[in-house]
Amino acid sequence: MSEADTTTDKIITDAMANPSPAKSLGDPGITPLSPTHIQQNDTDQVQSGPSFVVVVAIDFGTTSSGYAYAFTKEPECIHTMRRWEGGDPGVSNQKTPTTILLTPDRKFHSFGYAARDFYHDLDPSESKHWLYLEKFKMKLHTTANLSIDTDIHAANGKRVKALDIFAYALAFFKEQALKELSDQTGSEFDNNDVRWVITVPAIWKMPAKQFMREAAYKSGLVSRENPEQLIIALEPEAASIYCRKLRLHQMVDLGTQTTQNGFSPNENVGSGMTQAKEHARRNRQSRTFLVENVIGELWSELEEGDRYVVMDCGGGTVDLTVHQIRLPEGHLKELYKASGGPYGSIGVDYEFEKLLCKIFGQDFIDQFKLKRPAAWVDLMIAFESRKRAAAPDRTNPLNINLPFSFIDYYKKFRGHSVEHALRKSNVDFVKWSSQGMLRMSPDAMNTLFKPTVDHIIQHLTELFDKPEVSDIKFLFLVGGFAESALLQQAVQNMLQGRSRIIIPHDVGLTILKGAVLFGLDPSVIKVRRSPLTYGVGVLNRFVEGKHPPEKLLVKDGTRWCTDVFDTFISADQSVALGEMVKRSYTPAKPSQQVIVIHVYCSEKESVGFISQPGVRKCGTLRLDVSGTESTAARREIQTLMQFGDTEIRAMAVDVSTGRTVKASIDFLSH
């Protein structure tokens, strides 16, 4: 069949929300013309547009957040944000907890340590009216039909709009960063001179990425008229970009450090990190990191085509990316679509909560969280610092302070003491110490880590079994959870020396610094893999024997096959940066003002029909053709979709007039 034939053989159908467009097809909406893939040259890639004075990256984490920046005139100097007030024992406070406090009338009050400390100091009778939120980022990953109206719960059980909370947080970072930039430059810093970068997990689906962008618009970080002022960066990609710049003194190599110090691997899992933390602490005073503009020493060992894995272990998710190096510029190419899951360090907190429920009863814990939310937060902070002290070779017990109100409330609730509950429960590795603490044996703590670490190791094992993921030279372990000696040892045991395991010194800031580098040069990642198959539903000429009879639709004497899935891009297909998928659509009636086309997606690589299992409607492509009326007999709207970036974008042109048509792809369910 020649190209000319195919043009007339496909008609797009767009019957809103009907299982099969054929059943209710008043008018087959739009006729697509020939599909083509066009690969743009790198020269077209240079985005003209405003030039920014500074790049500010916000690492909006599940458990902690922060920002860093670099001036475009000195890209090798990355400044991390000022030290935060407050801070916890045993936790380096380069970032601040992702916690937010709203007043009883739902106005923004404070963020981070300030929010936590203020909430903590409130009288319990007052605190139950205030809205305190933490660990809310995971909601974007776990909500199936995320929309602008999705709710999240505050500590007192009240519901608030997620979009408001995310917008408050971004507005807070905007204010902090602009204040710091103004102080540094000695004059009021203009937000229009900033390119903002927000990091998100690579495994997030499009709706969650779009949600972040909507929150940024709402917060005033950037305006809808200027979308390119904000870049969404993928966390493991950012880490990968930073890891390329590492010097040998800026990281710990889990494999080789053992031979230098003459220890057996197990004895030494944590000690390299201890030296690293000391090194980071000394560096922290300056808050300015010099990045080599040349490629780091580690990188000089990599040759064209070498592969490595970045494993980003955060509070909420674990994200894995497989990259291949392309010389001479050291550009990166993704070899396998991002993978991972909700296996972050908060999984350990949930296990601790389950343990408390086992000892004190689920009914008591639920009541305590609602009635004494500030004391519950205290208890989890106490657990956090002990959690960080867990190590494979630890022999002495870990003590966790129980807040006085916990002991007091339990006695009122149950009529007997906490000590009695511990004796009565069958949990033998948690004891009551005379100083009023829960005393956990190291084994007890390791048990709390086990489900989460097992998930991560299982995922890593499956990834390394994939053919695309053979011959991995390095595994970079980044993110806050990567500091866990228990996790490090588990990864070492799993890999058995197949790859070198590298941990950057300032492992919790790796993503932040990489995101700044990405903002300075977004074209460094040249090839990505599509996580899903995307396409639209069209009508094709019915072919006997090829098409199922139930898909037959006869219209004006022509036999059509309905529900055909017209694939834009397949799952795990590699897409170059700037590569476009081109489709042409024709309005059904000359008077039509808006064309709305449903976009479908699937995790399967090849899809025949939009009605197949596993295919779901995931978004809408909107073409606003008002004001572009023309005298041409048949209007052709040429649509270009870009899949090679961190977000999917669409643009469109009316071919007869050459005028731009407003095009947008929306993934948030309304």
LUMMARMI-202142 format. One line per field, with one value per residue (C-alpha): residue in three letters; x, y, z; residue number from 0. Coordinates in steps of 0.05 Angstrom, whole numbers, m for minus. Layout:
residues N
residu ALA, ...
x X, ...
y Y, ...
z Z, ...
num NUM, ...
//
This chain:
residues 670
residu MET, SER, GLU, ALA, ASP, THR, THR, THR, ASP, LYS, ILE, ILE, THR, ASP, ALA, MET, ALA, ASN, PRO, SER, PRO, ALA, LYS, SER, LEU, GLY, ASP, PRO, GLY, ILE, THR, PRO, LEU, SER, PRO, THR, HIS, ILE, GLN, GLN, ASN, ASP, THR, ASP, GLN, VAL, GLN, SER, GLY, PRO, SER, PHE, VAL, VAL, VAL, VAL, ALA, ILE, ASP, PHE, GLY, THR, THR, SER, SER, GLY, TYR, ALA, TYR, ALA, PHE, THR, LYS, GLU, PRO, GLU, CYS, ILE, HIS, THR, MET, ARG, ARG, TRP, GLU, GLY, GLY, ASP, PRO, GLY, VAL, SER, ASN, GLN, LYS, THR, PRO, THR, THR, ILE, LEU, LEU, THR, PRO, ASP, ARG, LYS, PHE, HIS, SER, PHE, GLY, TYR, ALA, ALA, ARG, ASP, PHE, TYR, HIS, ASP, LEU, ASP, PRO, SER, GLU, SER, LYS, HIS, TRP, LEU, TYR, LEU, GLU, LYS, PHE, LYS, MET, LYS, LEU, HIS, THR, THR, ALA, ASN, LEU, SER, ILE, ASP, THR, ASP, ILE, HIS, ALA, ALA, ASN, GLY, LYS, ARG, VAL, LYS, ALA, LEU, ASP, ILE, PHE, ALA, TYR, ALA, LEU, ALA, PHE, PHE, LYS, GLU, GLN, ALA, LEU, LYS, GLU, LEU, SER, ASP, GLN, THR, GLY, SER, GLU, PHE, ASP, ASN, ASN, ASP, VAL, ARG, TRP, VAL, ILE, THR, VAL, PRO, ALA, ILE, TRP, LYS, MET, PRO, ALA, LYS, GLN, PHE, MET, ARG, GLU, ALA, ALA, TYR, LYS, SER, GLY, LEU, VAL, SER, ARG, GLU, ASN, PRO, GLU, GLN, LEU, ILE, ILE, ALA, LEU, GLU, PRO, GLU, ALA, ALA, SER, ILE, TYR, CYS, ARG, LYS, LEU, ARG, LEU, HIS, GLN, MET, VAL, ASP, LEU, GLY, THR, GLN, THR, THR, GLN, ASN, GLY, PHE, SER, PRO, ASN, GLU, ASN, VAL, GLY, SER, GLY, MET, THR, GLN, ALA, LYS, GLU, HIS, ALA, ARG, ARG, ASN, ARG, GLN, SER, ARG, THR, PHE, LEU, VAL, GLU, ASN, VAL, ILE, GLY, GLU, LEU, TRP, SER, GLU, LEU, GLU, GLU, GLY, ASP, ARG, TYR, VAL, VAL, MET, ASP, CYS, GLY, GLY, GLY, THR, VAL, ASP, LEU, THR, VAL, HIS, GLN, ILE, ARG, LEU, PRO, GLU, GLY, HIS, LEU, LYS, GLU, LEU, TYR, LYS, ALA, SER, GLY, GLY, PRO, TYR, GLY, SER, ILE, GLY, VAL, ASP, TYR, GLU, PHE, GLU, LYS, LEU, LEU, CYS, LYS, ILE, PHE, GLY, GLN, ASP, PHE, ILE, ASP, GLN, PHE, LYS, LEU, LYS, ARG, PRO, ALA, ALA, TRP, VAL, ASP, LEU, MET, ILE, ALA, PHE, GLU, SER, ARG, LYS, ARG, ALA, ALA, ALA, PRO, ASP, ARG, THR, ASN, PRO, LEU, ASN, ILE, ASN, LEU, PRO, PHE, SER, PHE, ILE, ASP, TYR, TYR, LYS, LYS, PHE, ARG, GLY, HIS, SER, VAL, GLU, HIS, ALA, LEU, ARG, LYS, SER, ASN, VAL, ASP, PHE, VAL, LYS, TRP, SER, SER, GLN, GLY, MET, LEU, ARG, MET, SER, PRO, ASP, ALA, MET, ASN, THR, LEU, PHE, LYS, PRO, THR, VAL, ASP, HIS, ILE, ILE, GLN, HIS, LEU, THR, GLU, LEU, PHE, ASP, LYS, PRO, GLU, VAL, SER, ASP, ILE, LYS, PHE, LEU, PHE, LEU, VAL, GLY, GLY, PHE, ALA, GLU, SER, ALA, LEU, LEU, GLN, GLN, ALA, VAL, GLN, ASN, MET, LEU, GLN, GLY, ARG, SER, ARG, ILE, ILE, ILE, PRO, HIS, ASP, VAL, GLY, LEU, THR, ILE, LEU, LYS, GLY, ALA, VAL, LEU, PHE, GLY, LEU, ASP, PRO, SER, VAL, ILE, LYS, VAL, ARG, ARG, SER, PRO, LEU, THR, TYR, GLY, VAL, GLY, VAL, LEU, ASN, ARG, PHE, VAL, GLU, GLY, LYS, HIS, PRO, PRO, GLU, LYS, LEU, LEU, VAL, LYS, ASP, GLY, THR, ARG, TRP, CYS, THR, ASP, VAL, PHE, ASP, THR, PHE, ILE, SER, ALA, ASP, GLN, SER, VAL, ALA, LEU, GLY, GLU, MET, VAL, LYS, ARG, SER, TYR, THR, PRO, ALA, LYS, PRO, SER, GLN, GLN, VAL, ILE, VAL, ILE, HIS, VAL, TYR, CYS, SER, GLU, LYS, GLU, SER, VAL, GLY, PHE, ILE, SER, GLN, PRO, GLY, VAL, ARG, LYS, CYS, GLY, THR, LEU, ARG, LEU, ASP, VAL, SER, GLY, THR, GLU, SER, THR, ALA, ALA, ARG, ARG, GLU, ILE, GLN, THR, LEU, MET, GLN, PHE, GLY, ASP, THR, GLU, ILE, ARG, ALA, MET, ALA, VAL, ASP, VAL, SER, THR, GLY, ARG, THR, VAL, LYS, ALA, SER, ILE, ASP, PHE, LEU, SER, HIS
x 0, 30, 35, m21, m69, m57, m76, m148, m150, m146, m198, m191, m251, m263, m327, m320, m314, m350, m319, m319, m324, m360, m423, m438, m403, m446, m389, m320, m283, m219, m180, m107, m59, 7, 46, 120, 177, 224, 291, 315, 388, 425, 433, 358, 361, 390, 331, 328, 292, 308, 377, 378, 427, 421, 395, 360, 344, 293, 299, 229, 239, 191, 228, 274, 280, 329, 354, 420, 440, 494, 504, 507, 571, 606, 574, 628, 608, 547, 522, 478, 428, 442, 440, 372, 352, 339, 363, 365, 421, 456, 424, 464, 418, 439, 367, 305, 248, 191, 140, 90, 45, m20, m57, m127, m156, m112, m62, 11, 50, 118, 159, 214, 246, 208, 142, 161, 187, 128, 79, 116, 111, 36, m9, m45, m112, m89, m47, m106, m134, m69, m55, 12, 34, 94, 115, 60, 99, 85, 12, 30, 60, 6, m57, m85, m128, m89, m125, m121, m171, m134, m135, m84, m93, m60, m36, m102, m141, m167, m164, m130, m120, m53, m43, m46, 5, 54, 45, 58, 122, 147, 129, 170, 231, 222, 222, 283, 324, 308, 325, 392, 406, 388, 435, 490, 484, 469, 405, 334, 338, 287, 251, 251, 327, 320, 313, 279, 290, 246, 267, 218, 228, 239, 186, 132, 78, 61, 3, 49, 100, 45, 18, 86, 84, 13, 36, 94, 45, 0, 58, 82, 149, 138, 78, 39, 60, 132, 133, 206, 229, 216, 248, 226, 288, 288, 324, 369, 387, 408, 450, 481, 501, 535, 569, 604, 641, 665, 738, 766, 768, 694, 669, 674, 687, 656, 696, 767, 767, 771, 838, 867, 850, 862, 793, 745, 688, 636, 675, 685, 617, 603, 673, 685, 620, 642, 705, 662, 614, 672, 699, 630, 623, 689, 667, 599, 623, 635, 569, 601, 621, 670, 651, 705, 686, 729, 703, 720, 775, 728, 698, 765, 763, 699, 705, 656, 596, 609, 547, 530, 470, 447, 406, 372, 347, 305, 253, 194, 218, 277, 292, 340, 368, 416, 461, 512, 567, 577, 644, 677, 628, 607, 533, 488, 441, 388, 392, 331, 268, 270, 247, 238, 181, 157, 215, 243, 266, 197, 182, 225, 183, 120, 151, 167, 95, 71, 116, 86, 16, 36, 60, 9, m50, m72, m131, m85, m35, m91, m121, m53, m35, m100, m104, m30, m3, 56, 80, 74, 119, 169, 169, 183, 240, 271, 264, 295, 361, 365, 348, 410, 452, 432, 490, 503, 557, 525, 523, 496, 422, 388, 347, 286, 257, 183, 151, 121, 52, 56, 68, 15, m38, m26, m39, m104, m125, m109, m107, m38, 34, 75, 123, 67, 48, 120, 124, 57, 71, 108, 159, 222, 273, 243, 251, 235, 295, 293, 306, 238, 262, 246, 308, 314, 366, 405, 369, 302, 324, 351, 284, 250, 295, 287, 222, 244, 316, 290, 245, 303, 349, 295, 285, 360, 367, 312, 343, 412, 380, 356, 398, 404, 435, 495, 568, 553, 618, 594, 534, 525, 488, 456, 400, 392, 376, 442, 477, 447, 502, 450, 429, 501, 518, 457, 475, 547, 524, 477, 527, 584, 635, 600, 602, 640, 595, 608, 578, 589, 609, 552, 504, 441, 460, 480, 412, 408, 476, 462, 396, 434, 481, 420, 388, 453, 453, 389, 414, 466, 420, 413, 371, 317, 271, 196, 166, 99, 69, 29, m21, m92, m152, m165, m209, m173, m201, m230, m189, m224, m185, m139, m189, m238, m311, m337, m295, m330, m366, m399, m407, m431, m416, m344, m322, m281, m246, m255, m213, m146, m88, m44, 22, 61, 117, 127, 147, 223, 233, 293, 277, 329, 324, 284, 256, 184, 125, 85, 11, m38, m110, m169, m228, m292, m331, m302, m335, m301, m264, m229, m205, m200, m164, m158, m88, m82, m24, m3, 56, 57, 105, 58, m16, m67, m132, m150, m200, m145, m134, m81, m95, m122, m141, m86, m93, m122, m90, m126, m118, m149, m164, m206, m184, m146, m206, m181, m209, m173, m220, m190, m155, m96, m70, m1, 15, 85, 95, 161, 175, 250, 247, 228, 158, 115, 101, 57, 57, 14, 11, m45, m12, m51, m38, 27, m3, 12, m46, m49, m35, m32, m29, m64, m51, m88, m156, m210
y 0, 66, 126, 161, 104, 102, 175, 162, 97, 122, 163, 182, 169, 207, 188, 213, 159, 104, 36, 29, 92, 51, 43, 117, 145, 202, 230, 200, 259, 273, 243, 233, 237, 200, 188, 202, 202, 260, 263, 333, 349, 372, 440, 452, 432, 496, 528, 600, 637, 678, 669, 658, 688, 631, 560, 541, 467, 445, 374, 363, 298, 252, 261, 321, 377, 431, 475, 491, 540, 561, 624, 612, 654, 606, 538, 501, 532, 499, 532, 492, 531, 564, 523, 513, 533, 473, 404, 336, 301, 252, 280, 327, 386, 407, 395, 408, 359, 360, 382, 438, 471, 508, 551, 528, 572, 536, 592, 574, 581, 548, 494, 446, 448, 512, 477, 417, 456, 504, 446, 409, 469, 477, 456, 390, 426, 476, 430, 388, 448, 462, 423, 389, 349, 305, 251, 275, 270, 195, 211, 231, 163, 121, 157, 119, 175, 236, 301, 375, 359, 301, 307, 290, 281, 324, 294, 311, 273, 334, 335, 388, 396, 366, 420, 474, 439, 429, 501, 527, 486, 511, 583, 575, 552, 607, 659, 628, 622, 692, 721, 686, 707, 779, 778, 750, 797, 858, 877, 852, 789, 783, 716, 723, 713, 645, 579, 532, 458, 411, 339, 280, 204, 174, 122, 175, 172, 233, 257, 264, 304, 348, 357, 385, 434, 456, 467, 509, 552, 559, 578, 634, 599, 607, 628, 588, 638, 619, 544, 535, 573, 508, 442, 377, 335, 260, 245, 187, 224, 284, 239, 207, 275, 293, 226, 238, 295, 258, 261, 201, 238, 254, 182, 116, 54, m3, m55, m27, 10, m58, m74, m7, m15, m89, m105, m158, m128, m137, m103, m45, m29, 31, 58, 88, 126, 152, 182, 208, 242, 275, 299, 325, 360, 397, 417, 439, 503, 531, 506, 517, 457, 462, 416, 396, 422, 366, 296, 266, 216, 158, 176, 174, 99, 94, 81, 93, 47, 31, 21, 38, 38, 94, 70, 128, 107, 161, 168, 147, 112, 73, 91, 55, 82, 48, 95, 86, 136, 169, 201, 250, 298, 246, 250, 198, 148, 110, 35, 10, 46, 73, 23, 18, 25, 52, 20, 82, 88, 106, 32, 22, 73, 34, m30, 7, 30, m42, m64, m12, m35, m106, m86, m32, m49, m18, 16, 53, 75, 101, 141, 167, 192, 231, 257, 271, 283, 325, 271, 220, 264, 266, 191, 183, 234, 193, 131, 166, 180, 107, 82, 117, 81, 12, m27, m100, m110, m72, m109, m59, m44, 18, 60, 98, 152, 145, 214, 225, 236, 167, 133, 176, 168, 93, 86, 125, 86, 16, 23, m9, 13, 12, m34, m83, m82, m98, m156, m183, m178, m234, m187, m211, m168, m102, m89, m32, 3, 35, 104, 101, 78, 24, m18, m54, m107, m96, m157, m123, m61, m103, m139, m72, m58, m127, m121, m56, m79, m145, m108, m66, m126, m166, m108, m99, m174, m173, m112, m143, m205, m164, m172, m96, m92, m137, m115, m59, m26, 16, 19, 89, 87, 155, 186, 192, 118, 100, 120, 58, 8, m48, m30, m22, m91, m123, m92, m116, m187, m187, m162, m208, m163, m160, m83, m32, 1, 76, 121, 196, 230, 278, 224, 261, 322, 285, 295, 368, 384, 341, 378, 444, 416, 390, 459, 489, 439, 399, 368, 325, 264, 251, 187, 164, 103, 111, 81, 66, 55, 117, 124, 144, 106, 110, 79, 37, 7, m61, m120, m188, m241, m189, m150, m181, m179, m145, m84, m73, m7, 9, 83, 112, 45, 43, m13, 11, m24, 14, 20, 12, 34, 82, 78, 142, 108, 40, 22, 17, 47, 93, 165, 217, 286, 329, 271, 285, 241, 275, 265, 306, 315, 347, 379, 340, 404, 470, 506, 463, 505, 452, 382, 336, 270, 218, 191, 119, 83, 13, m22, m73, m59, m76, m58, m71, m41, 10, m40, m90, m107, m63, m4, 56, 127, 169, 238, 285, 322, 388, 429, 498, 513, 575, 636, 595, 586, 584, 579, 513, 457, 411, 438, 399, 409, 381, 358, 346, 308, 305, 243, 248, 297, 289, 312, 299, 361, 377, 433, 441, 482, 496, 473, 518, 583, 563, 591, 559, 522, 520, 447, 416, 346, 338, 276, 297, 266, 319
z 0, m19, 27, m11, 3, 77, 84, 66, 104, 174, 208, 280, 324, 386, 418, 488, 541, 503, 507, 432, 389, 336, 377, 380, 321, 296, 256, 250, 280, 246, 190, 205, 147, 142, 206, 205, 254, 245, 278, 288, 282, 343, 313, 317, 389, 416, 450, 436, 490, 551, 578, 653, 702, 752, 756, 821, 833, 885, 910, 937, 975, 1012, 1078, 1066, 1016, 997, 941, 907, 853, 805, 764, 690, 688, 736, 723, 761, 828, 858, 921, 968, 1009, 1076, 1138, 1168, 1237, 1281, 1264, 1296, 1332, 1287, 1223, 1180, 1165, 1096, 1077, 1118, 1134, 1083, 1135, 1129, 1180, 1166, 1216, 1239, 1183, 1132, 1118, 1107, 1172, 1166, 1132, 1153, 1222, 1238, 1225, 1266, 1325, 1327, 1323, 1377, 1425, 1416, 1474, 1455, 1461, 1408, 1364, 1344, 1305, 1267, 1203, 1202, 1141, 1128, 1078, 1031, 967, 962, 950, 879, 866, 899, 875, 815, 784, 807, 793, 811, 867, 901, 977, 1030, 1104, 1157, 1223, 1257, 1204, 1167, 1091, 1049, 974, 954, 901, 955, 998, 941, 919, 990, 994, 927, 945, 1009, 969, 919, 975, 1010, 947, 921, 989, 989, 917, 934, 994, 952, 893, 937, 902, 894, 851, 795, 790, 714, 715, 747, 712, 762, 763, 805, 814, 812, 813, 744, 757, 766, 713, 670, 715, 775, 734, 708, 778, 800, 742, 761, 833, 807, 767, 827, 873, 826, 815, 740, 698, 648, 594, 607, 616, 594, 656, 694, 678, 710, 724, 738, 803, 781, 717, 758, 802, 740, 713, 778, 786, 719, 752, 813, 834, 871, 938, 932, 937, 972, 930, 970, 933, 937, 1003, 1038, 1008, 1026, 1099, 1102, 1132, 1109, 1070, 1124, 1179, 1134, 1105, 1149, 1162, 1094, 1102, 1170, 1139, 1082, 1130, 1166, 1100, 1080, 1147, 1137, 1067, 1090, 1121, 1052, 1021, 953, 912, 855, 799, 750, 682, 656, 667, 735, 747, 755, 689, 655, 667, 626, 552, 495, 505, 578, 621, 692, 737, 783, 842, 876, 945, 975, 1030, 988, 925, 898, 825, 779, 714, 666, 626, 572, 560, 492, 481, 468, 502, 554, 534, 564, 533, 572, 558, 595, 618, 690, 741, 816, 865, 932, 971, 1004, 1076, 1102, 1093, 1155, 1193, 1174, 1201, 1267, 1270, 1258, 1315, 1362, 1342, 1358, 1428, 1447, 1402, 1336, 1370, 1419, 1365, 1319, 1377, 1401, 1331, 1326, 1398, 1409, 1338, 1362, 1409, 1353, 1310, 1368, 1374, 1299, 1304, 1361, 1318, 1257, 1293, 1319, 1250, 1223, 1275, 1250, 1221, 1203, 1256, 1313, 1379, 1430, 1435, 1407, 1456, 1434, 1478, 1490, 1499, 1567, 1537, 1504, 1572, 1605, 1551, 1548, 1623, 1616, 1554, 1579, 1654, 1659, 1645, 1582, 1618, 1631, 1557, 1537, 1586, 1563, 1488, 1454, 1425, 1460, 1425, 1451, 1526, 1573, 1602, 1671, 1639, 1606, 1538, 1488, 1483, 1416, 1401, 1337, 1308, 1322, 1283, 1226, 1222, 1211, 1151, 1121, 1081, 1048, 1034, 1007, 958, 934, 926, 889, 841, 831, 817, 765, 732, 727, 695, 636, 572, 564, 633, 624, 634, 684, 703, 762, 807, 837, 903, 916, 957, 1032, 1043, 1009, 1073, 1107, 1121, 1121, 1050, 1027, 1052, 1020, 953, 960, 976, 917, 865, 887, 854, 786, 787, 828, 879, 884, 937, 930, 996, 1002, 980, 1002, 960, 897, 864, 882, 852, 790, 780, 778, 725, 686, 689, 661, 603, 593, 529, 564, 562, 488, 488, 535, 536, 536, 600, 565, 497, 476, 419, 397, 372, 296, 243, 189, 125, 145, 119, 117, 155, 188, 230, 280, 254, 317, 300, 233, 221, 155, 141, 73, 41, 66, 113, 172, 229, 294, 357, 321, 365, 326, 363, 373, 412, 444, 515, 523, 453, 452, 434, 418, 449, 402, 363, 341, 324, 269, 255, 214, 234, 198, 234, 220, 205, 179, 237, 290, 342, 384, 367, 428, 418, 472, 485, 507, 540, 558, 590, 533, 476, 419, 421, 366, 393, 446, 474, 493, 567, 598, 551, 588, 570, 601, 572, 520, 463, 452, 389, 391, 318, 331, 293, 241, 193, 122, 52, 39, 19, 71, 132, 156, 226, 233, 304, 330, 395, 431, 474, 485, 542, 616, 598, 536, 495, 435, 384, 322, 258, 209, 144, 96, 134, 170, 234, 301, 332, 408, 427, 496, 525, 591, 635, 699, 703, 712
num 0, 1, 2, 3, 4, 5, 6, 7, 8, 9, 10, 11, 12, 13, 14, 15, 16, 17, 18, 19, 20, 21, 22, 23, 24, 25, 26, 27, 28, 29, 30, 31, 32, 33, 34, 35, 36, 37, 38, 39, 40, 41, 42, 43, 44, 45, 46, 47, 48, 49, 50, 51, 52, 53, 54, 55, 56, 57, 58, 59, 60, 61, 62, 63, 64, 65, 66, 67, 68, 69, 70, 71, 72, 73, 74, 75, 76, 77, 78, 79, 80, 81, 82, 83, 84, 85, 86, 87, 88, 89, 90, 91, 92, 93, 94, 95, 96, 97, 98, 99, 100, 101, 102, 103, 104, 105, 106, 107, 108, 109, 110, 111, 112, 113, 114, 115, 116, 117, 118, 119, 120, 121, 122, 123, 124, 125, 126, 127, 128, 129, 130, 131, 132, 133, 134, 135, 136, 137, 138, 139, 140, 141, 142, 143, 144, 145, 146, 147, 148, 149, 150, 151, 152, 153, 154, 155, 156, 157, 158, 159, 160, 161, 162, 163, 164, 165, 166, 167, 168, 169, 170, 171, 172, 173, 174, 175, 176, 177, 178, 179, 180, 181, 182, 183, 184, 185, 186, 187, 188, 189, 190, 191, 192, 193, 194, 195, 196, 197, 198, 199, 200, 201, 202, 203, 204, 205, 206, 207, 208, 209, 210, 211, 212, 213, 214, 215, 216, 217, 218, 219, 220, 221, 222, 223, 224, 225, 226, 227, 228, 229, 230, 231, 232, 233, 234, 235, 236, 237, 238, 239, 240, 241, 242, 243, 244, 245, 246, 247, 248, 249, 250, 251, 252, 253, 254, 255, 256, 257, 258, 259, 260, 261, 262, 263, 264, 265, 266, 267, 268, 269, 270, 271, 272, 273, 274, 275, 276, 277, 278, 279, 280, 281, 282, 283, 284, 285, 286, 287, 288, 289, 290, 291, 292, 293, 294, 295, 296, 297, 298, 299, 300, 301, 302, 303, 304, 305, 306, 307, 308, 309, 310, 311, 312, 313, 314, 315, 316, 317, 318, 319, 320, 321, 322, 323, 324, 325, 326, 327, 328, 329, 330, 331, 332, 333, 334, 335, 336, 337, 338, 339, 340, 341, 342, 343, 344, 345, 346, 347, 348, 349, 350, 351, 352, 353, 354, 355, 356, 357, 358, 359, 360, 361, 362, 363, 364, 365, 366, 367, 368, 369, 370, 371, 372, 373, 374, 375, 376, 377, 378, 379, 380, 381, 382, 383, 384, 385, 386, 387, 388, 389, 390, 391, 392, 393, 394, 395, 396, 397, 398, 399, 400, 401, 402, 403, 404, 405, 406, 407, 408, 409, 410, 411, 412, 413, 414, 415, 416, 417, 418, 419, 420, 421, 422, 423, 424, 425, 426, 427, 428, 429, 430, 431, 432, 433, 434, 435, 436, 437, 438, 439, 440, 441, 442, 443, 444, 445, 446, 447, 448, 449, 450, 451, 452, 453, 454, 455, 456, 457, 458, 459, 460, 461, 462, 463, 464, 465, 466, 467, 468, 469, 470, 471, 472, 473, 474, 475, 476, 477, 478, 479, 480, 481, 482, 483, 484, 485, 486, 487, 488, 489, 490, 491, 492, 493, 494, 495, 496, 497, 498, 499, 500, 501, 502, 503, 504, 505, 506, 507, 508, 509, 510, 511, 512, 513, 514, 515, 516, 517, 518, 519, 520, 521, 522, 523, 524, 525, 526, 527, 528, 529, 530, 531, 532, 533, 534, 535, 536, 537, 538, 539, 540, 541, 542, 543, 544, 545, 546, 547, 548, 549, 550, 551, 552, 553, 554, 555, 556, 557, 558, 559, 560, 561, 562, 563, 564, 565, 566, 567, 568, 569, 570, 571, 572, 573, 574, 575, 576, 577, 578, 579, 580, 581, 582, 583, 584, 585, 586, 587, 588, 589, 590, 591, 592, 593, 594, 595, 596, 597, 598, 599, 600, 601, 602, 603, 604, 605, 606, 607, 608, 609, 610, 611, 612, 613, 614, 615, 616, 617, 618, 619, 620, 621, 622, 623, 624, 625, 626, 627, 628, 629, 630, 631, 632, 633, 634, 635, 636, 637, 638, 639, 640, 641, 642, 643, 644, 645, 646, 647, 648, 649, 650, 651, 652, 653, 654, 655, 656, 657, 658, 659, 660, 661, 662, 663, 664, 665, 666, 667, 668, 669
//
